[in-house]
């Protein structure tokens, strides 16, 4: 009987360590925020508690970073590569309009765009791709492959993506980013989805 209790304790101990205590949640977010400041190209940090809070993605063109929030809590950050001069990534608030795990570009010689999440109908999307750490795309937001894959797995059609020139700081989502005229226009686009 004693061996059975020890075996059960040994099996459950690792599961208990996976779920952070509420006090640790803030420490995890702070470490993600701190790590985001020094991410190398093609790198990311991820500590998503996988709860049911809605996901919001904020992309800073200035920082060349994507920040992922669950509810108001920062859970992940990644280096990105956005649009180069002449092919600028447009700022605004966008709903994810379409998702395709194995998408190929309609505009650029069927270039692979794995884990594509469309933001506009005229060719702007989040997707895995070359990520040198500076603007180098034709307008899309390229991410490290494993980050794009994880992000693809936690978003839905309609998930909010904010693209800004602003500097993103703090472990809490700045809700002011979500209050614009563009948001109302995007809601109209969502209403037109089949």
MDAnalysis code that builds the backbone (N, CA, C; Angstrom):
import MDAnalysis as mda
import numpy as np

u = mda.Universe.empty(582, n_residues=194, atom_resindex=np.repeat(np.arange(194), 3), trajectory=True)
u.add_TopologyAttr("name", ["N", "CA", "C"] * 194)
u.add_TopologyAttr("resid", np.arange(1, 195))
u.add_TopologyAttr("resname", ["UNK", "UNK", "UNK", "UNK", "UNK", "UNK", "UNK", "UNK", "UNK", "UNK", "UNK", "UNK", "UNK", "UNK", "UNK", "UNK", "UNK", "UNK", "UNK", "UNK", "UNK", "UNK", "UNK", "UNK", "UNK", "UNK", "UNK", "UNK", "UNK", "UNK", "UNK", "UNK", "UNK", "UNK", "UNK", "UNK", "UNK", "UNK", "UNK", "UNK", "UNK", "UNK", "UNK", "UNK", "UNK", "UNK", "UNK", "UNK", "UNK", "UNK", "UNK", "UNK", "UNK", "UNK", "UNK", "UNK", "UNK", "UNK", "UNK", "UNK", "UNK", "UNK", "UNK", "UNK", "UNK", "UNK", "UNK", "UNK", "UNK", "UNK", "UNK", "UNK", "UNK", "UNK", "UNK", "UNK", "UNK", "UNK", "UNK", "UNK", "UNK", "UNK", "UNK", "UNK", "UNK", "UNK", "UNK", "UNK", "UNK", "UNK", "UNK", "UNK", "UNK", "UNK", "UNK", "UNK", "UNK", "UNK", "UNK", "UNK", "UNK", "UNK", "UNK", "UNK", "UNK", "UNK", "UNK", "UNK", "UNK", "UNK", "UNK", "UNK", "UNK", "UNK", "UNK", "UNK", "UNK", "UNK", "UNK", "UNK", "UNK", "UNK", "UNK", "UNK", "UNK", "UNK", "UNK", "UNK", "UNK", "UNK", "UNK", "UNK", "UNK", "UNK", "UNK", "UNK", "UNK", "UNK", "UNK", "UNK", "UNK", "UNK", "UNK", "UNK", "UNK", "UNK", "UNK", "UNK", "UNK", "UNK", "UNK", "UNK", "UNK", "UNK", "UNK", "UNK", "UNK", "UNK", "UNK", "UNK", "UNK", "UNK", "UNK", "UNK", "UNK", "UNK", "UNK", "UNK", "UNK", "UNK", "UNK", "UNK", "UNK", "UNK", "UNK", "UNK", "UNK", "UNK", "UNK", "UNK", "UNK", "UNK", "UNK", "UNK", "UNK", "UNK", "UNK", "UNK", "UNK", "UNK", "UNK", "UNK", "UNK", "UNK"])
u.atoms.positions = np.array([
    [0.816, -1.189, 0.000],
    [0.000, 0.000, 0.000],
    [0.863, 1.259, 0.000],
    [1.937, 1.248, 0.811],
    [2.836, 2.390, 0.893],
    [3.474, 2.669, -0.474],
    [3.827, 1.584, -1.211],
    [4.429, 1.760, -2.540],
    [3.422, 2.378, -3.512],
    [2.144, 2.007, -3.411],
    [1.107, 2.568, -4.267],
    [0.956, 4.062, -4.002],
    [0.951, 4.480, -2.749],
    [0.831, 5.898, -2.393],
    [2.030, 6.673, -2.922],
    [3.231, 6.106, -2.779],
    [4.428, 6.775, -3.289],
    [4.387, 6.896, -4.810],
    [3.904, 5.866, -5.500],
    [3.812, 5.889, -6.962],
    [2.828, 6.961, -7.418],
    [1.661, 7.061, -6.731],
    [0.672, 8.090, -7.074],
    [1.241, 9.473, -6.815],
    [1.928, 9.655, -5.705],
    [2.534, 10.951, -5.388],
    [3.583, 11.326, -6.428],
    [4.370, 10.366, -6.875],
    [5.402, 10.635, -7.872],
    [4.793, 11.030, -9.214],
    [3.644, 10.411, -9.560],
    [3.002, 10.733, -10.830],
    [2.314, 12.089, -10.784],
    [1.746, 12.487, -9.656],
    [1.009, 13.740, -9.587],
    [1.890, 14.934, -9.297],
    [3.060, 14.749, -8.712],
    [3.931, 15.885, -8.376],
    [4.276, 16.727, -9.599],
    [4.674, 16.127, -10.743],
    [4.977, 16.958, -11.903],
    [3.758, 17.735, -12.398],
    [2.543, 17.176, -12.304],
    [1.359, 17.886, -12.753],
    [1.107, 19.107, -11.884],
    [1.351, 18.991, -10.597],
    [1.134, 20.111, -9.701],
    [2.115, 21.243, -9.990],
    [3.310, 20.922, -10.401],
    [4.318, 21.947, -10.678],
    [3.982, 22.740, -11.940],
    [3.183, 22.167, -12.838],
    [2.844, 22.836, -14.087],
    [1.907, 24.012, -13.848],
    [1.012, 23.904, -12.908],
    [0.038, 24.948, -12.653],
    [0.609, 25.954, -11.666],
    [0.919, 27.197, -12.113],
    [1.497, 28.157, -11.185],
    [0.474, 28.657, -10.180],
    [0.939, 28.913, -8.978],
    [0.081, 29.521, -7.958],
    [-0.209, 30.952, -8.382],
    [-1.308, 31.558, -7.907],
    [-1.630, 32.927, -8.303],
    [-0.479, 33.905, -8.076],
    [0.283, 33.741, -7.013],
    [1.396, 34.655, -6.749],
    [2.463, 34.532, -7.818],
    [2.624, 33.340, -8.386],
    [3.650, 33.137, -9.409],
    [3.211, 33.690, -10.753],
    [1.913, 33.843, -10.982],
    [1.438, 34.321, -12.277],
    [2.041, 35.679, -12.607],
    [2.103, 36.589, -11.646],
    [2.703, 37.896, -11.894],
    [4.190, 37.773, -12.180],
    [4.895, 36.891, -11.470],
    [6.321, 36.698, -11.707],
    [6.564, 36.171, -13.113],
    [5.698, 35.264, -13.594],
    [5.840, 34.723, -14.939],
    [5.649, 35.839, -15.956],
    [4.597, 36.676, -15.772],
    [4.342, 37.769, -16.708],
    [5.507, 38.750, -16.726],
    [6.052, 39.072, -15.560],
    [7.183, 39.995, -15.516],
    [8.358, 39.410, -16.276],
    [8.619, 38.133, -16.116],
    [9.749, 37.544, -16.819],
    [9.502, 37.532, -18.327],
    [8.265, 37.371, -18.775],
    [7.964, 37.439, -20.206],
    [8.205, 38.863, -20.702],
    [7.733, 39.846, -19.955],
    [7.946, 41.247, -20.342],
    [9.433, 41.566, -20.424],
    [10.193, 41.148, -19.424],
    [11.634, 41.399, -19.420],
    [12.320, 40.666, -20.568],
    [11.930, 39.423, -20.801],
    [12.542, 38.639, -21.880],
    [12.212, 39.237, -23.245],
    [11.018, 39.793, -23.396],
    [10.609, 40.373, -24.678],
    [11.530, 41.513, -25.102],
    [12.069, 42.235, -24.136],
    [12.959, 43.359, -24.452],
    [14.250, 42.919, -25.127],
    [14.681, 41.699, -24.878],
    [15.987, 41.253, -25.375],
    [15.901, 40.043, -26.305],
    [14.730, 39.779, -26.864],
    [14.587, 38.626, -27.759],
    [15.460, 38.768, -29.001],
    [16.171, 37.725, -29.321],
    [16.949, 37.674, -30.562],
    [15.991, 37.416, -31.723],
    [16.404, 37.705, -32.955],
    [15.561, 37.349, -34.099],
    [15.201, 35.870, -34.056],
    [13.957, 35.582, -34.434],
    [13.443, 34.218, -34.502],
    [13.323, 33.555, -33.132],
    [13.158, 34.362, -32.075],
    [13.024, 33.823, -30.720],
    [11.700, 34.267, -30.108],
    [11.245, 33.507, -29.114],
    [10.015, 33.856, -28.414],
    [10.036, 33.295, -27.008],
    [9.138, 33.792, -26.167],
    [8.893, 33.250, -24.827],
    [7.401, 32.964, -24.730],
    [7.051, 31.892, -24.016],
    [5.653, 31.466, -23.940],
    [5.408, 30.841, -22.583],
    [4.406, 31.330, -21.876],
    [3.992, 30.752, -20.605],
    [2.491, 30.928, -20.463],
    [1.758, 30.264, -21.329],
    [0.305, 30.408, -21.384],
    [-0.360, 29.409, -20.438],
    [-1.136, 29.908, -19.471],
    [-1.821, 28.989, -18.558],
    [-2.958, 28.221, -19.214],
    [-3.253, 28.513, -20.468],
    [-4.288, 27.800, -21.239],
    [-5.636, 27.824, -20.540],
    [-6.022, 28.982, -20.035],
    [-7.360, 29.102, -19.481],
    [-8.314, 29.528, -20.590],
    [-9.528, 29.867, -20.262],
    [-10.518, 30.178, -21.293],
    [-10.677, 31.674, -21.537],
    [-9.831, 32.508, -20.933],
    [-9.906, 33.945, -21.201],
    [-9.636, 34.207, -22.676],
    [-10.258, 35.244, -23.234],
    [-10.025, 35.542, -24.655],
    [-8.583, 35.971, -24.918],
    [-8.137, 35.682, -26.126],
    [-6.777, 36.014, -26.555],
    [-6.809, 37.334, -27.333],
    [-5.842, 38.198, -27.045],
    [-5.620, 39.429, -27.806],
    [-4.147, 39.460, -28.183],
    [-3.850, 39.822, -29.423],
    [-2.478, 39.907, -29.902],
    [-2.177, 41.372, -30.201],
    [-1.054, 41.871, -29.703],
    [-0.624, 43.236, -29.989],
    [0.738, 43.152, -30.672],
    [0.841, 43.761, -31.853],
    [2.092, 43.776, -32.618],
    [2.617, 45.205, -32.619],
    [3.834, 45.394, -32.114],
    [4.482, 46.696, -32.145],
    [5.453, 46.731, -33.321],
    [5.154, 47.594, -34.295],
    [6.045, 47.739, -35.449],
    [7.380, 48.340, -35.025],
    [7.341, 49.258, -34.078],
    [8.562, 49.898, -33.596],
    [9.482, 48.899, -32.912],
    [8.915, 48.042, -32.069],
    [9.705, 47.063, -31.326],
    [9.978, 45.791, -32.126],
    [9.242, 45.582, -33.223],
    [9.315, 44.330, -33.972],
    [9.059, 43.149, -33.035],
    [7.934, 43.252, -32.312],
    [7.526, 42.250, -31.339],
    [6.026, 42.004, -31.444],
    [5.621, 40.777, -31.133],
    [4.215, 40.429, -30.941],
    [4.047, 40.046, -29.482],
    [2.973, 40.528, -28.869],
    [2.658, 40.245, -27.473],
    [1.298, 39.559, -27.427],
    [1.198, 38.460, -26.689],
    [-0.040, 37.696, -26.597],
    [-0.568, 37.815, -25.172],
    [-1.850, 38.157, -25.075],
    [-2.510, 38.312, -23.781],
    [-3.657, 37.323, -23.677],
    [-3.837, 36.759, -22.479],
    [-5.038, 35.984, -22.135],
    [-5.789, 36.857, -21.153],
    [-6.978, 37.301, -21.538],
    [-7.647, 38.303, -20.725],
    [-6.762, 39.540, -20.753],
    [-6.338, 39.995, -19.595],
    [-5.452, 41.161, -19.517],
    [-4.010, 40.780, -19.217],
    [-3.705, 39.487, -19.069],
    [-2.366, 39.053, -18.631],
    [-1.475, 38.680, -19.816],
    [-0.255, 39.207, -19.812],
    [0.739, 38.867, -20.827],
    [1.177, 37.421, -20.632],
    [1.067, 36.607, -21.699],
    [1.433, 35.193, -21.591],
    [2.512, 34.768, -22.583],
    [2.798, 35.600, -23.600],
    [3.803, 35.231, -24.588],
    [4.269, 36.473, -25.335],
    [5.477, 36.387, -25.877],
    [6.026, 37.463, -26.712],
    [6.981, 36.845, -27.719],
    [7.084, 37.489, -28.883],
    [7.935, 36.962, -29.950],
    [8.547, 38.102, -30.746],
    [9.729, 37.847, -31.304],
    [10.254, 38.751, -32.316],
    [9.417, 38.535, -33.578],
    [9.292, 39.566, -34.392],
    [8.552, 39.454, -35.649],
    [9.317, 40.204, -36.734],
    [8.895, 40.005, -37.959],
    [9.393, 40.790, -39.076],
    [8.177, 41.297, -39.833],
    [8.023, 42.614, -39.862],
    [6.859, 43.231, -40.495],
    [7.260, 43.803, -41.857],
    [6.374, 44.599, -42.440],
    [6.585, 45.116, -43.782],
    [7.736, 46.098, -43.904],
    [8.542, 45.899, -44.950],
    [9.665, 46.798, -45.226],
    [9.140, 48.073, -45.887],
    [10.004, 49.083, -46.004],
    [9.612, 50.349, -46.628],
    [8.989, 50.098, -47.996],
    [7.870, 50.752, -48.236],
    [7.151, 50.566, -49.494],
    [6.133, 49.445, -49.432],
    [6.246, 48.562, -48.472],
    [5.295, 47.475, -48.230],
    [4.927, 47.473, -46.749],
    [4.648, 48.632, -46.219],
    [4.417, 48.785, -44.787],
    [3.244, 47.940, -44.295],
    [3.398, 47.395, -43.102],
    [2.296, 46.711, -42.426],
    [1.358, 47.797, -41.903],
    [0.070, 47.749, -42.270],
    [-0.843, 48.809, -41.835],
    [-1.168, 48.712, -40.345],
    [-1.233, 49.869, -39.702],
    [-1.625, 49.875, -38.290],
    [-3.146, 49.819, -38.202],
    [-3.647, 49.356, -37.074],
    [-5.082, 49.286, -36.846],
    [-5.431, 48.111, -35.970],
    [-6.717, 47.897, -35.842],
    [-7.242, 46.771, -35.072],
    [-7.959, 45.859, -36.052],
    [-7.577, 44.589, -36.041],
    [-8.098, 43.639, -37.014],
    [-8.625, 42.392, -36.325],
    [-9.729, 41.850, -36.831],
    [-10.140, 40.518, -36.395],
    [-9.455, 39.493, -37.299],
    [-9.183, 38.325, -36.769],
    [-8.692, 37.251, -37.638],
    [-9.866, 36.827, -38.512],
    [-9.689, 36.966, -39.825],
    [-10.763, 36.714, -40.783],
    [-10.737, 35.297, -41.349],
    [-9.552, 34.682, -41.374],
    [-9.401, 33.353, -41.971],
    [-8.166, 32.701, -41.367],
    [-8.195, 31.383, -41.225],
    [-7.048, 30.616, -40.739],
    [-6.793, 29.459, -41.700],
    [-5.505, 29.218, -41.990],
    [-5.146, 28.104, -42.868],
    [-3.756, 27.621, -42.463],
    [-3.693, 26.407, -41.965],
    [-2.433, 25.857, -41.457],
    [-1.364, 25.713, -42.542],
    [-1.762, 25.434, -43.786],
    [-0.793, 25.181, -44.858],
    [-1.019, 26.120, -46.047],
    [-1.218, 27.370, -45.781],
    [-1.527, 28.356, -46.821],
    [-0.321, 28.639, -47.721],
    [-0.609, 28.947, -48.977],
    [0.413, 29.423, -49.927],
    [-0.062, 30.768, -50.462],
    [0.869, 31.668, -50.658],
    [0.543, 33.027, -51.079],
    [-0.156, 33.056, -52.428],
    [-1.199, 33.882, -52.512],
    [-1.881, 34.111, -53.780],
    [-1.163, 35.200, -54.578],
    [-0.315, 35.986, -53.911],
    [0.329, 37.142, -54.538],
    [1.793, 36.917, -54.903],
    [2.498, 36.054, -54.165],
    [3.949, 35.933, -54.315],
    [4.380, 34.506, -54.647],
    [4.105, 34.074, -55.873],
    [4.579, 32.795, -56.406],
    [4.322, 31.598, -55.497],
    [3.159, 31.541, -54.913],
    [2.776, 30.424, -54.029],
    [3.761, 30.222, -52.878],
    [4.355, 31.306, -52.394],
    [5.279, 31.212, -51.255],
    [4.557, 30.602, -50.062],
    [5.201, 29.683, -49.347],
    [4.550, 29.075, -48.192],
    [4.331, 30.099, -47.075],
    [3.152, 30.039, -46.480],
    [2.780, 30.898, -45.356],
    [2.146, 30.017, -44.273],
    [2.953, 29.149, -43.627],
    [2.373, 28.218, -42.662],
    [1.720, 28.944, -41.493],
    [0.665, 28.334, -40.994],
    [-0.083, 28.849, -39.844],
    [-0.577, 30.271, -40.101],
    [-1.083, 30.486, -41.327],
    [-1.565, 31.798, -41.752],
    [-2.858, 32.162, -41.027],
    [-2.896, 33.409, -40.536],
    [-4.099, 33.976, -39.931],
    [-4.322, 35.339, -40.591],
    [-5.313, 35.392, -41.465],
    [-5.562, 36.578, -42.296],
    [-6.147, 37.720, -41.477],
    [-5.559, 38.924, -41.690],
    [-6.046, 40.129, -41.020],
    [-6.824, 41.034, -41.972],
    [-6.467, 41.024, -43.259],
    [-7.185, 41.816, -44.258],
    [-7.396, 40.949, -45.495],
    [-8.385, 41.318, -46.282],
    [-8.645, 40.551, -47.500],
    [-7.683, 40.920, -48.620],
    [-6.878, 41.982, -48.431],
    [-5.932, 42.360, -49.483],
    [-4.501, 41.920, -49.185],
    [-4.312, 40.887, -48.369],
    [-3.011, 40.242, -48.285],
    [-2.197, 40.421, -47.021],
    [-2.755, 40.937, -45.939],
    [-1.991, 41.087, -44.701],
    [-2.393, 39.959, -43.754],
    [-1.368, 39.254, -43.218],
    [-1.637, 38.112, -42.347],
    [-0.505, 37.921, -41.344],
    [-0.801, 37.207, -40.287],
    [0.209, 36.659, -39.382],
    [0.575, 35.299, -39.951],
    [1.865, 34.952, -39.971],
    [2.230, 33.602, -40.404],
    [3.682, 33.310, -40.049],
    [4.041, 32.041, -40.093],
    [5.432, 31.639, -39.878],
    [6.236, 32.032, -41.107],
    [7.474, 32.462, -40.870],
    [8.314, 32.828, -41.997],
    [9.644, 33.397, -41.553],
    [10.448, 33.801, -42.537],
    [11.773, 34.360, -42.260],
    [11.646, 35.513, -41.284],
    [12.441, 35.459, -40.246],
    [12.305, 36.396, -39.139],
    [13.674, 36.957, -38.757],
    [14.205, 37.910, -39.554],
    [15.536, 38.442, -39.267],
    [15.576, 39.448, -38.118],
    [14.391, 39.848, -37.595],
    [14.365, 40.801, -36.482],
    [14.218, 42.243, -36.913],
    [13.999, 42.465, -38.201],
    [13.758, 43.818, -38.707],
    [12.704, 43.719, -39.815],
    [12.091, 44.845, -40.225],
    [11.075, 44.796, -41.269],
    [11.642, 44.257, -42.582],
    [11.071, 43.178, -43.089],
    [11.583, 42.555, -44.311],
    [10.498, 41.891, -45.149],
    [9.230, 42.017, -44.745],
    [8.160, 41.322, -45.462],
    [7.493, 42.255, -46.473],
    [6.517, 41.713, -47.180],
    [5.713, 42.507, -48.113],
    [4.487, 43.077, -47.406],
    [4.498, 43.118, -46.089],
    [3.381, 43.672, -45.315],
    [2.860, 42.726, -44.259],
    [3.087, 41.436, -44.436],
    [2.646, 40.464, -43.439],
    [3.493, 40.562, -42.172],
    [3.033, 39.893, -41.138],
    [3.750, 39.826, -39.867],
    [4.275, 38.403, -39.749],
    [5.578, 38.254, -39.986],
    [6.213, 36.938, -39.928],
    [6.665, 36.647, -38.510],
    [6.519, 35.386, -38.124],
    [6.844, 34.939, -36.768],
    [7.662, 33.663, -36.822],
    [8.395, 33.351, -35.733],
    [9.070, 32.046, -35.666],
    [8.039, 30.927, -35.819],
    [8.419, 29.855, -36.469],
    [7.478, 28.777, -36.786],
    [6.782, 28.206, -35.555],
    [7.528, 27.877, -34.512],
    [6.898, 27.269, -33.333],
    [5.963, 28.249, -32.627],
    [6.300, 29.529, -32.626],
    [5.420, 30.541, -32.048],
    [4.135, 30.644, -32.880],
    [4.282, 30.722, -34.217],
    [3.117, 30.816, -35.101],
    [2.203, 29.602, -34.931],
    [2.799, 28.429, -34.755],
    [2.015, 27.204, -34.566],
    [1.226, 27.260, -33.265],
    [1.873, 27.667, -32.179],
    [1.169, 27.770, -30.895],
    [0.069, 28.821, -30.953],
    [0.382, 29.959, -31.562],
    [-0.602, 31.032, -31.672],
    [-1.806, 30.575, -32.477],
    [-1.547, 29.869, -33.570],
    [-2.610, 29.329, -34.416],
    [-3.552, 28.444, -33.594],
    [-2.975, 27.709, -32.656],
    [-3.763, 26.781, -31.844],
    [-4.652, 27.426, -30.790],
    [-4.398, 28.689, -30.443],
    [-5.198, 29.313, -29.365],
    [-6.104, 30.431, -29.856],
    [-6.075, 30.741, -31.155],
    [-6.917, 31.813, -31.681],
    [-8.139, 31.249, -32.385],
    [-9.101, 32.130, -32.591],
    [-10.321, 31.793, -33.315],
    [-10.577, 32.869, -34.358],
    [-11.490, 32.602, -35.295],
    [-11.940, 33.679, -36.168],
    [-12.500, 34.772, -35.277],
    [-12.127, 35.991, -35.557],
    [-12.590, 37.116, -34.744],
    [-11.640, 37.533, -33.648],
    [-10.618, 36.727, -33.339],
    [-9.642, 37.120, -32.321],
    [-9.058, 38.475, -32.716],
    [-8.916, 39.365, -31.744],
    [-8.450, 40.724, -31.997],
    [-6.931, 40.787, -32.106],
    [-6.471, 41.459, -33.171],
    [-5.048, 41.725, -33.377],
    [-4.887, 43.235, -33.528],
    [-4.071, 43.826, -32.660],
    [-3.786, 45.259, -32.707],
    [-2.399, 45.429, -33.305],
    [-2.286, 46.246, -34.342],
    [-0.989, 46.576, -34.933],
    [-0.763, 48.063, -34.677],
    [0.345, 48.380, -34.010],
    [0.592, 49.745, -33.572],
    [2.050, 50.140, -33.781],
    [2.278, 51.450, -33.861],
    [3.645, 51.969, -33.835],
    [4.102, 52.157, -32.394],
    [3.169, 52.056, -31.450],
    [3.459, 52.313, -30.046],
    [4.401, 51.291, -29.427],
    [4.972, 51.678, -28.306],
    [5.814, 50.796, -27.505],
    [4.899, 50.066, -26.525],
    [4.968, 48.764, -26.533],
    [4.152, 47.959, -25.619],
    [4.962, 47.712, -24.363],
    [4.383, 48.074, -23.226],
    [5.040, 47.893, -21.937],
    [4.042, 47.346, -20.938],
    [4.563, 46.659, -19.947],
    [3.721, 46.184, -18.857],
    [3.206, 44.791, -19.077],
    [2.774, 44.206, -17.980],
    [2.284, 42.839, -18.020],
    [0.775, 42.764, -18.194],
    [0.115, 43.921, -18.247],
    [-1.332, 43.979, -18.435],
    [-1.644, 44.600, -19.792],
    [-2.694, 44.088, -20.434],
    [-3.151, 44.619, -21.707],
    [-3.666, 46.043, -21.516],
    [-3.184, 46.976, -22.330],
    [-3.669, 48.362, -22.314],
    [-4.960, 48.395, -23.124],
    [-6.084, 48.402, -22.448],
    [-7.401, 48.357, -23.098],
    [-7.664, 49.573, -23.980],
    [-6.951, 50.667, -23.788],
    [-7.098, 51.850, -24.636],
    [-6.729, 51.540, -26.088],
    [-5.892, 50.536, -26.299],
    [-5.521, 50.150, -27.659],
    [-6.717, 49.639, -28.462],
    [-7.773, 49.211, -27.764],
    [-8.900, 48.565, -28.422],
    [-10.062, 49.507, -28.735],
    [-9.934, 50.774, -28.393],
    [-11.047, 51.710, -28.562],
    [-10.719, 52.679, -29.690],
    [-11.106, 52.321, -30.917],
    [-10.860, 53.173, -32.085],
    [-12.012, 53.020, -33.077],
    [-12.033, 53.913, -34.046],
    [-13.018, 53.810, -35.125],
    [-12.779, 52.559, -35.969],
    [-11.490, 52.176, -36.105],
    [-11.176, 50.984, -36.889],
    [-11.857, 49.749, -36.309],
    [-11.979, 49.716, -34.983],
    [-12.616, 48.570, -34.339],
    [-14.062, 48.428, -34.808],
    [-14.768, 49.537, -34.904],
    [-16.160, 49.481, -35.363],
    [-16.233, 48.991, -36.813],
    [-15.311, 49.449, -37.653],
    [-15.287, 49.012, -39.052],
    [-14.998, 47.512, -39.142],
    [-14.098, 47.032, -38.299],
    [-13.773, 45.600, -38.315],
    [-14.947, 44.755, -37.841],
    [-15.733, 45.265, -36.896],
    [-16.916, 44.536, -36.456],
    [-17.891, 44.360, -37.618],
    [-17.992, 45.381, -38.480],
    [-18.853, 45.286, -39.670],
    [-18.326, 44.199, -40.605],
    [-16.984, 44.096, -40.764],
    [-16.405, 43.035, -41.595],
    [-16.741, 41.666, -41.031],
    [-16.633, 41.532, -39.724],
    [-16.944, 40.244, -39.090],
    [-18.397, 39.853, -39.337],
    [-19.281, 40.821, -39.275],
    [-20.712, 40.544, -39.483],
    [-20.974, 40.007, -40.898],
    [-20.087, 40.298, -41.840],
    [-20.251, 39.833, -43.219],
    [-19.713, 38.429, -43.456],
    [-18.986, 37.861, -42.463],
    [-18.451, 36.514, -42.637],
    [-19.576, 35.498, -42.743],
    [-19.377, 34.467, -43.569],
    [-20.424, 33.438, -43.703],
    [-20.596, 32.631, -42.440],
])
